[in-house]
Structures are given as C-alpha cells and as structure tokens.
Amino acid sequence: SWVGTEIDSAGRTDTGRLFFAPVETITGRGLRLSPFELHERSAGLDMPLTGECLTCHTLDRPAGARTRFPAHLHGADAFDTLRPLGCSACHGEVARHAQVMSGRSGSKPRGLAVTRLWRLSAGAQRDICARCHLQGDARIDLVNGTVDRTRPIAGQIPVLVPSRTIVDFRFVGQIERLALSTCFKSSPAMTCTTCHDPHTGVRAQGVQSFDRACVACHEKLGAHTSVSVAQVTGEPARSARGCVDCHVRRSQPFDLPHVRTADHFIRRRIERPQHDIPHRQFAVREAELTIFDDGRLRPTLESAAGRRWASGVMAMGLLTMGRFAEAARHFEAFPPPGSAAARVASAPPGLTPLETSAAFHTVRGLVLLGTGKIAEATRALSDAITIDPGAGDARMARARLSLDAGDLAGAGLDTEAVIRMYLQTEQPWDLRIEIARRTGRVDLALSHQASTGLSRRRIRMGG
C-alpha cells in the first residue's frame, strides 16, 4: 500500500497529514484499486492513515498519539521516526537482551534476559499474535495500543465477530477462524506456533512442515486413500501427504481482492476455493455479533457486570457499522449521560473500564445524535470532555451542536480549546468561519489567526 502526505495548495507546504493512495501494488498483478475504493462510499484521496493502522504495521504508536487530533496527523517524517516491526513486537523490551548477548551488561548473564514465548501460557502466546492477526467486523481499542500482557487482550482490545460461522473469511482473521476449528477446541494448549515458526516466512517454512504439524497430533489417523487432493480442491497436491491442501482452504478473502491466503478454520472437509468473491467490508453487515473470546473471559462475561461491559463494547462496535438503533439499545444498560454515575467504572477485574474512557462517551454521544436525542448527545459529549479535556472529536461535535442551537458562546469556547491544544487542526477554524458567516462576526474567525499559518490561509480562502 502506498501512503502520501497532503500538500497545502496555497502555500505548497506539508500539512503533516498522511493518507492512503487509492491504488496499491499486488505482487504479480501490478497496480490495483485499494480495497477501500471498492466500498459504496469511497474515500478516494481522503482515506487517512491513523494510529489504528500503525498498531500492526509499526512497533509502537508514535509519541504523543494520545493527544493527536486529527488522528492522521503524524507528520511527513512519520516513517523516519516510527520503529519498524522487530524483535520487541513479540518479545517485549530487548535492550537488556542485546546487552547480555554482546557482553556489555557488566554482569554475568543469567538467562537471555528476554521473554521466550514457549514459557508463556498458550493464551498469552495467542494474545501476542492477536495484536495483528485478529480483526473481526469491529475492533475497539480501549487501551490506545498499550496492552498489558498479564491480562487477556480480548478485555483490552475487544473484537466483534459474527456469532454464526460463515464460509468466507477475511484477510486478517487467522485467530478468529482458528478458534472455530475442532483442533483448537479440543487442544487448549494449541497456539499459532503449534504450526508456525515465527522466525521463518510461510513460503520458506514449506507445506511439508505444516503437514508434519498435523501428523504430530493426528498420527493415529493414518493416511487417507479414498479421496485425492485434486478431488477436494480442484488443484494438484503440494505435498505427499496433502494434509494442508485438503483441510486448510486456500481461497480469496472477502475483504482483499486479487490475493489468495489460508483460511485458518481447519475442517474435515472444506469448500472448493474461490477466486472471484465480490468484495465486501463486513462478514455479514446485519449479522448478530459476539465478542471474540478464546474461553478465558467466559466466566467474567457471564457475570452481570461482564454483560453490561459487553453491551458497551457492542454499542461502540455497532456504530462503526452504521447500526445506530442497535447501538442505542446497548447503551441503555448504562446510567444516563450527564449523571455522575455515567462516569463511574463498573467493569469487573480483567476488563478495561468503559465509563472512564472519553472514547466511550464520544461514541455514545454520536449514537444519541444519530438517533435524534440532541440533549442527551450533548450531555454524553460533555462526559467525554470531563474525562479528557483534550478529546478533540467530542469538543468539535459539541461545538457543532451548540452552533445549531444558537449557542455561539459555547461553540466559541470549544473551538478555542481545540485550537489551543492542536495548533495544526483545521476543523475548529472551519466552524469559526461558519459562525462568522451566520452572524457577521468576522472577529470570531480571526481572533486566533496567529496560532498557525495553515489556519491563516484557511481564513483568507474562506473570505
């Protein structure tokens, strides 16, 4: 995928905002439209590269990500400063390990001074992989990418998946699909490294290696002779045993055209591979959803507090799918917005609290706005700002509601706060220009024009 930075047409300067190009390079196929270009409402040149994207593609989020607004304001030098994926992605901090192995530690080494995955529990190992290999129809980051490895990741970055099994699969859904397999359900110790060598690429590891992993667990089953790989898949076998060919479907993901990859739902009998699946964003847009869990959170989620937490997570995820009415019903499990109780954490141990998160209340405000409950929406957005005064999305949404209600003072205060905290953002200036147009008060648009050159240009362009 190609990423570029926006250039301000007035001053020919870099705005610091990063966007995806509408085309990408597919190995062996050249340039093709990016998947988001195939959506009903294409973003075109305005598909932002946010911190959510970088969670999987860089070692960590850039410094200051907690206070960035807009979310794709990373700076043109982002890829010079972001750390690429390396050992730390799986092994944690490795600086001490490097000192020990190089002899620079100044003390006699005791072990390798690095997290060794085989010493972790099976669940903890899967959590490391789930950071990038579990996507679902909605992914809600409650910890801003800073995961506590002592707790299940599903309670920190919950993922919503269809509650019923579907035939097709998504490109980044390996753990989601693996959890459907009888192999996984029958083997609590099964992890990604049961089959994969994390230090070797899949192609280099070879199909025979995966067949050996199958035989290691199924050695008593013997060889199949009643059916050939070609009969099952329509393609020639890639190995003598054919375990993976027959039981791990290689087909096109529904969310990424022009590629083939492995469906990690291991089955006794698979459907024929497909290569022309129509592109879609969600597995089933209106399907009943559930929070992905490999079993470790089940007792907690079955408690009263756990069920309410799950309702809040479900509401946040449903908004991203445009399912406002359902999201609103889930939010009803929480105290009314604007009340003190609405901001009191209620999550049981092991689950990241929702009520103390500004994002939770911002989403609640947007859902209420989408269902026509303006006063309640304003109170929910105010809850978000009370928790985090730097919640830019909440402040801008509340400012727009204030403007629509004729409260110019309220709109002015929120836009001023955003301008002071985020000097390079354009949204508050756009709203101030609108206020000036409605009231003839040009001074409202010009009062902080010295804050940033970008803003001055926007004001001149806006008249």
C-alpha positions in Angstrom: 0.0 0.0 0.0 1.2 3.5 -0.8 0.9 6.4 1.6 1.4 10.1 0.9 1.4 13.3 2.7 -1.0 16.2 1.9 0.4 19.4 0.5 -1.4 22.7 1.2 -2.2 24.1 -2.2 -2.0 27.7 -1.1 1.5 27.7 0.5 2.9 24.5 -1.1 3.8 23.3 2.4 3.4 19.9 4.1 0.4 19.7 6.3 1.7 16.7 8.2 -1.4 14.6 7.4 -0.9 11.1 5.9 -3.4 9.5 3.5 -3.5 6.2 1.6 -3.3 6.2 -2.1 -6.4 4.9 -3.9 -4.2 2.2 -5.6 -1.8 -0.4 -4.3 0.7 -2.8 -5.7 -0.3 -6.5 -5.7 2.6 -8.9 -6.3 2.3 -10.4 -9.8 -0.6 -8.2 -10.7 0.7 -4.6 -10.7 -1.4 -1.7 -9.6 -5.0 -2.4 -8.4 -7.6 -0.3 -6.7 -7.2 -0.2 -2.9 -9.9 -2.2 -1.1 -11.5 1.0 0.4 -12.0 2.2 -3.1 -14.5 -0.6 -3.7 -16.8 0.5 -0.9 -20.1 2.1 -1.7 -18.9 5.4 -0.4 -15.3 5.6 -1.5 -12.9 7.8 0.5 -10.9 8.5 -2.6 -7.8 10.5 -1.7 -9.2 11.2 1.8 -8.5 7.8 3.4 -6.4 8.7 6.5 -3.5 6.7 7.9 -4.3 6.6 11.6 -2.8 5.2 14.7 -5.1 2.2 14.4 -3.3 1.3 11.1 0.1 1.7 12.6 -0.7 -0.5 15.6 0.0 -3.6 13.4 2.5 -2.1 10.9 5.0 -0.5 13.3 6.5 -1.5 16.6 4.5 1.1 18.6 2.4 4.2 18.1 4.3 7.5 17.7 4.9 9.6 20.7 2.0 11.9 21.6 -0.6 9.6 19.9 -2.9 10.1 22.9 -3.3 13.8 22.1 -3.2 13.8 18.3 -6.1 15.5 16.5 -6.9 14.7 13.8 -5.8 11.1 14.2 -3.8 11.0 11.0 -1.6 14.0 11.8 1.7 12.1 12.0 4.0 14.4 10.1 5.7 13.9 6.8 8.7 12.3 8.6 6.5 9.7 10.3 8.3 6.8 8.6 11.6 8.2 9.6 10.7 8.2 13.2 8.3 5.2 13.6 10.1 2.0 14.6 9.6 -0.9 12.1 8.4 -4.3 13.4 11.2 -6.1 15.1 12.0 -8.5 18.0 10.2 -6.3 20.5 6.9 -6.8 18.8 6.8 -10.3 20.3 9.5 -10.5 22.9 8.9 -7.2 24.7 11.8 -4.9 25.5 15.0 -6.5 24.1 17.6 -3.9 25.0 18.8 -5.9 28.1 19.0 -9.0 25.9 21.2 -7.2 23.5 23.5 -6.1 26.3 23.7 -9.6 27.8 24.5 -11.3 24.4 27.1 -8.7 23.4 28.8 -8.8 26.8 28.2 -5.2 27.5 25.9 -5.8 30.5 28.7 -5.5 33.0 27.5 -8.5 34.9 27.4 -12.3 34.5 24.4 -13.1 32.3 21.5 -15.0 33.9 19.5 -16.4 31.0 18.7 -14.5 27.9 17.0 -11.5 29.6 14.1 -11.7 27.1 10.6 -13.0 27.0 10.7 -16.5 25.5 7.3 -17.4 24.0 7.4 -21.1 24.9 7.5 -20.1 28.5 4.2 -18.2 28.3 0.8 -19.8 28.6 -0.9 -20.7 25.4 -3.4 -17.9 25.8 -0.6 -15.3 26.4 1.1 -16.6 23.2 -2.0 -16.2 21.2 -2.5 -12.7 22.5 0.8 -11.6 21.1 -0.3 -12.8 17.7 -3.8 -11.4 18.1 -2.4 -7.8 18.1 -2.2 -8.1 14.3 -4.0 -11.4 13.3 -7.4 -10.8 14.8 -9.6 -8.2 13.1 -13.3 -9.1 13.1 -16.1 -6.8 11.9 -15.2 -4.2 14.6 -12.1 -3.7 16.7 -12.3 -1.4 19.7 -9.0 -0.3 21.2 -9.7 0.6 24.9 -6.0 1.0 25.8 -4.7 3.1 23.0 -2.4 0.3 21.8 -0.7 -0.1 25.2 -1.6 -3.7 26.1 -1.0 -5.2 29.5 0.5 -8.6 28.7 -0.6 -10.0 32.1 -4.3 -9.8 31.0 -6.2 -11.3 28.1 -6.1 -9.0 25.1 -9.8 -9.6 24.5 -10.6 -7.5 27.6 -8.4 -4.6 26.4 -8.9 -4.5 22.6 -12.2 -6.4 22.1 -13.1 -7.6 18.7 -16.6 -8.3 17.4 -17.1 -11.3 15.2 -20.3 -12.9 13.7 -22.0 -15.3 16.1 -22.6 -17.8 13.4 -19.9 -19.5 11.2 -19.7 -18.2 7.6 -17.9 -19.8 4.7 -15.8 -16.9 3.6 -13.0 -15.3 5.6 -11.2 -12.1 6.0 -7.5 -11.4 5.3 -6.5 -10.6 8.9 -8.7 -13.1 10.7 -6.4 -16.0 11.4 -7.1 -16.4 15.2 -10.8 -15.7 14.7 -11.1 -18.6 12.3 -8.7 -20.9 14.1 -10.9 -20.7 17.2 -13.7 -22.3 15.1 -11.7 -25.4 14.5 -12.2 -28.7 16.3 -8.4 -28.9 16.5 -8.4 -25.8 18.6 -11.4 -26.6 20.7 -10.0 -30.0 21.6 -6.5 -28.7 22.3 -6.3 -26.0 25.0 -2.5 -25.8 24.5 -2.8 -25.0 20.8 -1.2 -21.8 19.7 0.0 -20.2 16.4 3.5 -21.6 17.0 2.0 -25.1 17.1 2.2 -25.0 13.3 4.2 -21.8 12.5 7.8 -21.0 13.0 7.5 -17.2 13.8 11.1 -16.6 12.6 10.5 -18.2 9.2 8.2 -17.0 6.4 5.3 -19.3 5.5 6.7 -19.9 2.0 10.1 -20.7 3.3 8.8 -23.0 6.0 7.0 -25.1 3.4 3.8 -27.1 3.1 5.6 -30.2 4.3 6.4 -28.5 7.6 2.7 -27.8 8.2 1.8 -31.4 7.3 4.2 -32.6 9.9 2.5 -30.5 12.5 -0.8 -32.1 11.6 0.7 -35.6 11.9 2.2 -34.8 15.2 -1.3 -34.6 16.6 -3.1 -37.0 14.3 -0.5 -39.7 13.9 -3.0 -42.4 14.7 -5.3 -41.5 11.9 -3.1 -42.9 9.2 -3.1 -41.8 5.5 -6.3 -41.1 3.6 -6.6 -43.1 0.4 -10.3 -42.8 -0.5 -10.0 -39.3 -2.0 -7.4 -37.2 -3.7 -6.3 -33.6 -3.1 -7.5 -32.7 -6.6 -10.9 -34.1 -5.9 -11.2 -31.9 -2.8 -9.6 -28.7 -4.0 -9.7 -28.9 -7.8 -5.9 -28.4 -7.8 -2.9 -30.7 -7.6 -1.4 -31.6 -4.3 1.5 -29.5 -3.0 2.9 -32.3 -0.7 2.9 -36.0 -0.5 0.5 -36.2 2.5 -1.8 -33.4 1.4 -3.0 -32.6 4.9 -3.0 -28.9 4.5 -4.2 -29.0 0.9 -7.4 -30.9 1.9 -8.1 -29.4 5.4 -6.9 -25.8 5.2 -8.7 -23.9 2.5 -6.7 -21.5 0.3 -9.0 -19.0 -1.2 -9.6 -15.3 -1.8 -10.5 -13.3 1.4 -13.7 -11.3 1.0 -12.1 -8.0 2.1 -8.9 -8.1 -0.1 -9.3 -8.8 -3.8 -6.5 -10.3 -6.0 -4.8 -12.4 -3.3 -5.1 -15.9 -2.0 -4.3 -16.9 1.5 -5.1 -19.7 4.0 -8.4 -19.9 5.9 -7.4 -21.0 9.4 -10.7 -22.7 10.0 -9.3 -26.3 9.9 -12.1 -28.7 8.9 -12.6 -32.3 8.0 -14.0 -31.3 4.6 -13.6 -27.8 3.0 -15.5 -26.0 0.4 -13.8 -25.5 -3.0 -11.5 -22.4 -3.2 -13.0 -19.3 -4.9 -11.1 -16.6 -6.7 -13.9 -14.2 -7.6 -15.7 -13.4 -4.3 -17.3 -10.0 -4.5 -15.6 -7.5 -2.2 -17.3 -6.5 1.0 -16.2 -4.7 4.1 -18.0 -6.9 6.7 -18.6 -10.6 7.0 -22.3 -10.1 7.2 -23.3 -6.4 7.8 -26.6 -7.2 9.7 -25.4 -10.4 11.4 -25.7 -11.0 15.1 -22.3 -10.3 16.6 -20.4 -11.5 19.7 -17.2 -10.6 21.4 -14.4 -12.9 20.4 -13.1 -14.9 23.3 -10.9 -18.0 23.4 -12.5 -19.1 26.6 -10.5 -17.2 29.2 -13.0 -14.4 29.6 -16.2 -16.5 29.6 -16.8 -16.6 33.4 -16.3 -12.9 33.6 -18.5 -12.0 30.7 -21.3 -14.2 32.1 -21.5 -12.1 35.3 -23.9 -9.1 35.5 -21.1 -6.6 35.3 -19.5 -8.5 32.5 -22.7 -8.5 30.5 -23.0 -4.7 30.9 -19.4 -4.3 29.8 -20.1 -6.4 26.7 -23.2 -4.3 25.9 -21.0 -1.2 26.0 -18.4 -2.8 23.7 -21.1 -4.0 21.4 -22.5 -0.4 21.2 -19.1 1.0 20.3 -18.6 -1.5 17.6 -22.1 -1.3 16.1 -21.5 2.5 15.5 -18.6 1.7 13.1 -21.1 -0.5 11.1 -23.7 2.2 11.0 -26.2 0.3 13.2 -27.3 3.2 15.3 -30.6 1.9 16.7 -29.0 -1.3 18.0 -26.1 0.6 19.5 -28.5 2.9 21.3 -30.3 0.0 22.8 -27.0 -1.4 24.2 -26.1 2.0 25.7 -29.3 1.9 27.7 -27.6 -0.6 30.0 -25.6 2.4 31.4 -26.6 5.3 33.6 -28.0 8.3 31.9 -25.4 10.6 30.2 -24.5 13.7 32.2 -25.0 11.9 35.6 -22.1 11.3 38.0 -22.8 7.6 37.8 -22.2 7.6 34.0 -18.5 8.2 34.6 -18.0 5.6 37.3 -16.2 2.4 36.2 -18.2 -0.8 36.6 -16.1 -3.3 34.7 -15.2 -6.5 36.6 -11.5 -7.4 37.1 -9.7 -8.3 33.9 -11.8 -6.0 31.7 -10.7 -2.4 30.8 -13.3 0.0 32.2 -15.5 1.8 29.7 -17.1 4.6 31.7 -13.7 6.3 32.4 -12.8 6.3 28.7 -13.5 9.5 26.7 -13.9 7.5 23.6 -16.8 5.5 25.1 -18.8 8.7 25.8 -17.9 10.3 22.5 -19.3 7.2 20.7 -22.3 7.3 22.9 -22.9 11.0 22.0 -22.6 10.3 18.3 -25.1 7.4 18.6 -27.6 9.6 20.5 -27.1 12.3 17.9 -27.8 9.7 15.2 -31.0 8.7 16.8 -32.2 12.3 17.3 -31.6 12.7 21.0 -29.8 16.0 20.9 -29.9 17.0 24.5 -28.7 13.6 25.7 -26.0 13.6 23.0 -24.7 16.9 24.3 -24.5 15.5 27.8 -22.6 12.4 26.6 -20.1 14.5 24.8 -19.7 16.7 27.9 -19.0 13.5 29.8 -16.2 12.7 27.4 -14.7 16.2 27.8 -14.9 16.0 31.6 -12.8 12.8 31.5 -10.4 14.1 28.9 -10.4 17.9 28.1 -8.3 17.1 25.1 -11.0 14.9 23.5 -11.0 16.8 20.1 -13.7 14.8 18.5 -16.1 15.3 21.4 -15.3 19.0 21.6 -15.9 19.5 17.9 -19.2 17.5 18.0 -20.4 19.5 20.9 -19.4 22.8 19.3 -21.5 21.9 16.2 -24.5 21.1 18.4 -24.0 24.4 20.2 -23.9 26.3 16.9 -27.1 24.6 15.7 -28.8 25.5 19.0 -27.7 29.2 18.6 -25.2 29.0 21.5 -22.4 30.9 19.8 -20.6 31.3 23.1 -20.5 27.5 23.7 -19.3 26.9 20.2 -16.7 29.5 20.5 -15.3 28.1 23.8 -15.0 24.6 22.4 -13.4 25.7 19.1 -11.0 27.9 21.0 -10.0 25.0 23.3 -9.3 22.7 20.3 -7.3 25.5 18.6 -5.1 26.0 21.7 -4.4 22.3 22.1 -4.0 21.3 18.5 -2.4 24.1 16.5 -2.4 22.4 13.1 -6.1 21.2 13.0 -8.5 22.9 10.6 -11.8 21.8 12.0 -12.3 24.5 14.6 -11.3 27.2 12.1 -13.9 25.8 9.6 -16.6 26.0 12.3 -15.5 29.6 13.2 -15.8 30.6 9.6 -19.3 29.2 9.6 -20.1 31.2 12.8 -18.7 34.3 11.2 -20.9 33.8 8.1 -24.0 33.3 10.2 -23.5 36.2 12.5 -21.4 38.7 10.6 -18.8 38.4 13.4 -15.6 38.2 11.4 -13.7 38.7 14.7 -14.7 35.2 15.9 -12.9 33.7 12.9 -9.8 35.9 13.2 -9.4 36.0 17.0 -6.7 33.3 17.0 -5.3 33.6 13.5 -1.8 33.9 14.7 -1.9 30.3 16.1 -0.9 28.7 12.8 0.0 29.6 9.3 -2.3 26.9 8.0 -5.2 28.5 9.8 -4.5 31.9 8.4 -4.6 30.5 4.9 -7.9 28.8 5.5 -9.4 32.1 6.8 -8.2 34.0 3.7 -9.6 31.3 1.4 -12.9 31.3 3.3 -13.4 35.1 2.8 
